[in-house]
């Protein structure tokens, strides 16, 4: 297939996932209507919050599924949609935890309901309370229904039960990672590189790469060996992705990442860059600037230079490449069908292409 | 059966539910251990927060199930435990929404983790953030696993699918009720009596009475007619229970309710009492005292006298009796087996006995 065919195929898959989600939300909204306007609007806002994504997790499910010979694209779209909804649930509750009312420059669920309450005359405290409450509730609904979507995918009992175990693992790991992340803040210090990697793997990589790939393979009836190899590939690529994400959060361009590259520094986000820098001479100069809420452009540039100079950037990029290549090597194992290798190689390439 | 036999039977059922939950948590804790001490302790705290309850919802499941001739007490205990876990999830997230760190005088999940962070030197803001984050995560885990427990109850495909629909309805309704409740606060005014009843039914009665009874009947293979009648009974008794609860929140004794009878008045909690009083002459005197955070004993006594004098108390008690009796009348329908009638009569009696 040439590039245009690939793109068309990808769009076709995405459209199927979108159709599943649209059907799900249409039914939920209709069901919510008798329970009040506010509840209906909560479901609408939840839908629009689910709509913005890149459908990355469904793509992982469908890539594995189709490349392993799966033909029931409807079932795969359903399982993909389940992961998308899980992603929404986790993001919505993550925003509650971080007390964020905006995501990517647009009001999130908390923000939408906060603003709505303010319009109705609520004071700031009450409006924020309303927004946060709506987000807690919406996240619960998304979480519960991610499970429901698997249940309704129409697969056999045995497959359903295994898929549910994978979903279970996705949430179990993500909850652990989220807790470790907030725990870092309480500890106050700078964690070690491997603690950062563990947290990032658990919080994001497991449910974004490892589990969706596994789910796609299970759905396709792949061998145990293939399922395991895909999980291993997903883990490695997922970790690489997180490291690259952290590097771009400091060194990337806004046009590339869609978010400011001062944010992570101002927030003092604990990343592999920082964990590495901690052990260098430059740390004494870096530390006081990190987490400075009013860090200006010149100071940010200075921190970047220090993180570059101390070797943190090169270390992080090297680590990302190491994990990326380790993931690719797994695809080379003889029991991996060539169609699957061809399907997933670009995924790994896309991750690695983001580091120079 | 005499009273002693009934008590022994009730304890036996509760012990079976407790055993299911203990097994579930033992496995979860073992699975959490490799992911860190903090995560393991989150699971332990979630378990102890699940342990305190009166196992009311499992009792509803088992009452319906056994009285309808069900014999697989293990499956019924599993479904009962699922409702208990759903209850835990909703309470834990309700506390997040209300920014509560204590429940019944004991630190809840937020409180436990807040205190733990404070011990490690976190300042108040950070400690509260950590506590709230832990509670959001713990509630998610409880919610997701309430679903899992149904799935693992070992029932047939058809029954499982119907039980999951009931659980789905429980969460769907409860989310709507919770949203209406916080919406009352934004509106600021005093809602009408029927709006209060709708909110209380959705937020609590559906998942506490209606759905557990339905689930027990479905599990027992009861007729559609019986399932519907039980749901209707549960709805009526659930509403009666909520009204009684609100009356006792103002007029009850602390020894009876386990909570202060000034709390609801200080908080300005919107109840049937208040909605009724709103339409009386006494309102002018009641309104300024309601929601007064430092309401003292004498003022509280004065509000009680006014709520009594204006007829609000008698109205609420009458309304509770009306719903209670309506529920009881449903049990008299000819398709309800006498064993079920005998089993559920005491439930309705216990609710009504709480109003004079």
Interface residues (C-beta under 8 A of the other chain):
Chain A: X31 X32 X35 X36 X38 X39 X42 X89 X93 X96 X97 X99 X117 X120 X121 X122 X126 X127 X129 X130 X132 X133 X134 X136 X137 X139 X140 X141 X143 X144 X147 X148 X151 X157 X161 X164 X168 X171 X172 X173 X175 X176 X178 X179 X180 X182 X183 X185 X186 X187 X188 X202
Chain B: X31 X32 X35 X36 X38 X39 X42 X89 X93 X96 X97 X99 X117 X120 X121 X122 X126 X127 X129 X130 X132 X133 X134 X136 X137 X139 X140 X141 X143 X144 X145 X147 X148 X151 X157 X161 X164 X168 X171 X172 X173 X175 X176 X178 X179 X180 X182 X183 X185 X186 X187 X188 X202
